[in-house]
Structure formats: structure tokens, C-alpha cells
Amino acid sequence: MWMQRIAFGSYNQRMSEQTVLLGVIEFKEAKRIKAALLERGVTVHLISNPVTCSTGGCEITVEMHAAKEHLEAVQDFMRMERRRNLGDLNPLVEAEGLIFDPAQTQAQCPACGHQFSTEKSECPDCGLCFT
């Protein structure tokens, strides 16, 4: 079965102990990633959880879980995917995970690393918008 539907509160405890939640992902993208990982011998589970996933509207999302012993292979695959998606862009690795917090007086742009006042909603260096 390519997707498992679960009722609210009935998540299998054994599965949660043996797997890692990789994230909530758009359904078509989750199927593509699942197929690519299966080619590499890694099985992932797509689970429709009504608490975390959407089933209506334009975008259907599912949780993607992988066995803990496959986590390194999944991380390697995701790094490869990231490099493929970025192409010729050279993002600042040290800027990953930066958060624009308007409660702070200064922010660092996660795209270019430029420091700027949070009174602005756009990086003055590269133009990245923050809303």
C-alpha cells in the first residue's frame, strides 16, 4: 500500500518508535521522493494524518516517515536533491535556518547574509522579501 490512512489518535506506537518523521510534504512530491528512494533500497511510508495533513483544496499533503536505520541514506538523497534544485545558485550554508524576526532590531538575510534593520521588509542587498 503506497499510502496509509490513520484515524486521529490511532497512530501506531510501534511505527513511531521505529521511524522518523521526515516532514509533511505535498502528495505528488512525496510520491516522487518515495519512488526515487525505493530505487536506492530505502522504503518510506506516506501517511495521511488529519492533524498535520491537508486533504482538501488545491494541495494535498501527507506525512513522510522512514525507518531510523535509513535516515543517513535519506539525508544523502535530500542533499543531492537540494544541490540539483539549486543549480548554479550559491546559497550561504552558514545562513541556513536564519529566521526574520521583526521583534528584533536587526536581521541577517538567509539568501545573501546581509545585515539590515527589521524596519525594512526587504533585504536592501538582494531584494528578498519578508512578510
SVG drawing of the C-alpha trace seen along z (x, -y; Angstrom):
<svg xmlns="http://www.w3.org/2000/svg" viewBox="-11 -50 39 52">
<polyline fill="none" stroke="black" stroke-width="0.4" points="0.0,0.0 1.6,-3.3 -0.3,-5.4 -1.6,-4.6 -4.6,-6.4 -4.8,-6.7 -7.6,-7.9 -6.9,-10.7 -5.2,-9.4 -4.6,-5.9 -1.1,-6.3 0.8,-3.0 3.2,-3.4 5.5,-0.7 5.8,-2.6 6.6,-5.9 9.4,-4.1 10.9,-2.6 10.6,-5.5 11.4,-9.2 9.0,-11.8 10.8,-13.4 8.1,-16.1 4.7,-17.0 5.1,-17.1 2.8,-17.8 1.4,-14.5 2.8,-14.4 6.3,-15.4 6.1,-12.8 5.3,-10.1 8.2,-11.2 10.6,-11.1 9.3,-7.8 9.9,-6.2 13.4,-7.7 14.3,-6.4 12.9,-3.0 15.3,-2.8 18.0,-3.2 16.6,-0.5 15.0,-2.9 11.4,-2.4 9.4,-5.4 5.8,-5.5 3.3,-8.1 0.6,-8.7 -2.5,-10.8 -2.7,-12.3 -5.7,-14.6 -3.9,-16.6 -0.9,-17.6 -2.0,-17.0 -4.4,-18.6 -6.8,-16.6 -8.9,-19.4 -8.3,-22.3 -5.6,-22.5 -2.8,-20.9 -3.0,-17.5 -0.2,-16.8 1.0,-13.7 3.5,-12.8 6.6,-11.0 8.3,-8.6 11.4,-6.5 13.0,-3.8 15.6,-5.1 18.3,-2.9 17.7,-4.5 18.0,-8.1 21.5,-8.6 20.5,-7.4 17.5,-9.7 19.7,-12.7 22.2,-11.9 19.4,-11.8 17.9,-15.1 21.3,-16.8 21.6,-15.6 18.1,-16.9 18.9,-20.2 22.0,-20.6 20.0,-19.6 17.3,-22.2 19.7,-25.0 21.6,-24.5 24.1,-27.3 22.9,-29.3 25.5,-29.6 23.5,-29.9 25.2,-30.7 25.3,-27.4 26.0,-29.3 22.8,-31.3 20.6,-28.3 17.9,-28.4 18.0,-32.1 14.7,-33.5 13.4,-37.0 12.1,-38.1 10.5,-41.6 10.7,-41.8 14.5,-42.1 16.2,-45.3 18.5,-43.6 18.2,-40.6 20.5,-38.7 19.2,-37.8 19.2,-34.0 19.8,-34.5 22.8,-36.7 23.9,-37.2 23.5,-41.0 22.6,-42.6 19.8,-45.0 17.2,-46.7 13.9,-44.8 12.1,-48.0 12.5,-47.0 10.6,-44.1 13.0,-43.6 16.8,-42.9 18.4,-46.0 21.2,-43.9 19.5,-41.1 15.8,-42.1 14.5,-39.1 11.1,-40.0 10.0,-39.2 6.3,-39.3"/>
</svg>
